[in-house]
């Protein structure tokens, strides 16, 4: 660890777990390995009004695909039973479906943000950003865990 990074404090880490062939522990610097996207987002918050932010980071779909989810890629609809649970260090949680982020279905551009308004999130941890959501209720700061779950399989 570099001297300046050590002086700044620890780098936040998130755990990718669940029905994955390659579970991992990732930091914000690790997330820079994926293609970065930018999103200008306006959240209409009930308590603080409209907030405008610019986020950058990889698509959640790209990061989870690299972890190799346990669905059968030859059976296109098999991935529809998968859920994604995201937890933040502040106790907030959000649940998404795989179909929501999959390019063949919902194609939502959900980000694992590594910056907010050009400020790096190395120490705070990545943020879950759903640009399509009108309010920021599913926005999760300081992500510490993402769990992919194959869910219910009635044919099993």
N, C-alpha and C positions, 0 to 999 in steps of 0.2 A: 504494500500500500504506500502511495506516495506521501511525503511529509505533509503537503498541503491538505490532502484528503484526510489524513489521520487527524490533523488539527481541526478540521471542519466537523468531525464527528463521523459516526458510522453511516454507511450507505444502506438505505432501506432495501429489503429483499422480499420478493413474493414467491410463494410456492405454487407451482402448477401440479395438481394431483388429480386422482380419480381414474377414470377409464382411459388412460393414456399409455401408449407404449414407451414414451420417453418423458416421464415426469421430470420436472426441473425446478431449480431455484434460480430466479432471475433478478437482476438489479436493473435500475434505469440504464446504466452504461451497456448492459447486455442487450437491452431492447433497441439500442441504436444499430444493431446488426441487421435489422429488418428494414425494408424501405419505409421511409418516413412520410406521413401524410400530414396535411395541415387542415384545420377546421376552425372557421369563425363561428362561434356559438353564442346565442342569446338565450338565457334562461329567464323565464318569468317566475320569480320566486315569490311565494305568498308572504314571506316575512321581510324581504329586502328589496322587492321590486325587480325590475329588469336588470340583469347583469350581462355584460358583453365580455367575452374572452376569446383569445386565439390559442389553440392547443396544437402541438405537434406530437407525433408518435406513430408507431406501427398499428396496423389493423389488428384487432383482437383475433379475427379469423386467421390471419397469417401466422401469428404466434402459436395459436392452438393447433393449427394444421402441422406445424413443425414438431409438435409434441406427439403427433400421430394418435388421434382419437381412435377408440376401439370399435368404430363402426365398419361395416363391410363396404368398401368403396365401390364394389361391383354392383351393389344393391343400392341404388340412388336414394330410395326412401328410408333406408336403414338409419341414416343420420338424423332423421326427423324426430326420433325418440330421445335425442341427447339434450340435456340441460346443462347450463353453465351458471354456477353459483360464484359470485364475486363478493369478497369480504374486505372491509377496510380496517385499518388500525384503530379507527374511532368507533368501531362497532356497527357501522352501517353495512347493509347487505343489499344485493340486487340479484335477480334471477333472470336469465335470458334463455331463449331456446336456440339450438344450433341453427335451425331454419332461419331465424331472424338475421344471422350474420352471414349465412352461406350465400355465395354469389349465384347459385342456381335457384335460390328461393327469395328471401327477403332482401338480401344484399345491403343490409344496414351498415354504414361506414363507422362501426364502433371502434374507437381508438383506445389504446393503452397509452395515454399521454405521458410524455417524458419532459415536456415543458408546458407552462402556462404563461401566456403573455411574455414569451421569450425567457422566462425564469426556469432554469433546470430544476427538476424534481428529484435529484439524486438522493438527498437525505430524507425528504418527505415520502418518497415512493411514488410510483405511477398512479395516474388517475384514470378511472373508467369514464369515458366521454361518449354519450349517445347524442350526436348532433341533431338527430331527428326528434328528440323529445322536447316538448314545449317548455316543461319545467325541469329543473335539475334533480328530480327525486331519485333517479337511478344513477346519478353522478356519484361515484365513490372515490374519495380521496385516500391516499396512502394505502393502496391495495396491498394486502399481505397474503391473500390466498385466492386462487381460482381453482374451482373443482369442476371437472367435467364428469357428468353422470349419464350412463346409458339408460337409466330409468327403467320403466316397466316394459316388459316384452311379453305380450300375451301369447305369442307363438312358441315361447321357450318351454 
